[in-house]
């Protein structure tokens, strides 16, 4: 029988890794309707609704009373039902108790006690080349899948598709790994050789070989502290909508600067460039202002205003 540190880690971590099933009430199709005609024919109505599985993901238990970490994009549907499948197959309904809208972290709760947990490590001092193990529900089919690799990059910045209406979100400070992260692995733990969680699997590059990303676990640890202390996840908020200026935008709109954040509303009914009553509003910011610097640091496509704000504690003063 083989003995190795990796096998020991798997035995330690796997009992606390869970699968997440996403279900939704959908109109029941009429009997005999062929699904591949949907694009050319409207669906024939059936009688009532039926519960349909619309997706899946992964997570892991961090407290014995059933608190689970996963990704926000896994549990983004507000009117869906979420079911957690424990490693031994038990299915339990889950409630989403918090979503971190900026960092793609979600916290769920199931009603259970004395559950196995995974210790949370420290993602502050990771080293290139250190061992990394990825756990999750690969492709939403292969539960309890584990892949090994190394930490192959640090502090990565990506723009990822959420899969919901092809919306995108910007994620920063990510851990890159060559341990395989497949669809369905999202929300599962990325662990070190001691079995401590160093990240939450979040994304992969389609068409590439073994380029995956994880949210640093210290980000989720802050969310857990916020939830315990305040009952919700709080994030620093300035109160402006903007887009980042570059050379092309400067020329197109004849702007006086080729960098910075142009304060402008989105083309949505009732939208505001400066949120009424916000800190930005009280400070006198107006639509079409250009914010060039934040605390004496230039605002650029590589370091947008949101990055400057995200690194500050709530209540900190800003010089714009």
Steps between C-alpha positions, in 0.01 A plus 500: 500500500648835397565762766563863410428851635253557213293195596499621862374843389221345292383290797505812717324737260254291298237440776440876521467562123141527378314519171236768442196428283307797359132439420221725377130475430452509123185476282424139417528428126211331323546125441681416177655843451846480344751721680714569192210691343506759781682760292241496222178411683369638830480226764157342523367559853452201723313475827673669795869524572775251563823529697800489267870486586658802331854480628746377758815589682710424803565626851661400827398498865684746725297474823358178653150657515470498120655827379633452146720712273448510123491751211240770457460406134406144603203624707419821311137405415280669765192285436677166460511217754838379620572149622829395658620144448743387770797282406323182610187586297263661751292781341398805705327827403730802520439870562724772359573727796748740335644589160817704449410681179856622440712195573271218378468336841178353640415363844232232533343321797357151540322375810738240642745457787838340563596516134860451381680825417812617317744735675547836328862581421676828421523620140724794586835323463443246223801398294527418132548128459340389825263203478131572435206260502165588342179334623146513364209363304660487154258576212216475753522123455816365661459566871805480730753573223852606599781633277858585592739765378690804621445868563606636161420870539404761760298823505338432163234730354233353272165589348278192512161410355252406772295278269180690584408700191871514412556769762860563597669588824849620582689292757831611647778354714430143391714192553588325172543123501558219253290262714206436269192716566204389289139623477331386820821544703404863567469558873714202597815537710856539376720353775867486590697188585393528866130489406434868576282699261701766316236595242151448358491365143339764281596491130696337222621609156303320231717344231817519710691227677473508881454872563260538789438763766392510862388780733754541783354351817583812703229681302240244612630511857427874507148428376444245779616754758270768356203263503561393858550857625240691298263234364590593142801554275597866488718653231647851458270711280570839343185543293602578141453325168783548255699359214877499470662740255768393253644656185211382279231631736687830537494550122141381453354734763764775473591472867776705666671190649610160371460323835264510796134415570230694313193527727198415283171319544410176325229504237237362738170651621543678833878455506728759657862585428536602866282308744282745698602520865827311443842615614576614143178705495579664835851583376356681197592264215297560184432312180777550239762568767825314433668342802871484417645370825392329820725560803774625263492188281402526133181333380574286194351194324742285702407669831143630470324697773330187634839343575610803701177499701494123559832515687373756754314439826147633534513853640841586352549845348571540128685773319375526142 
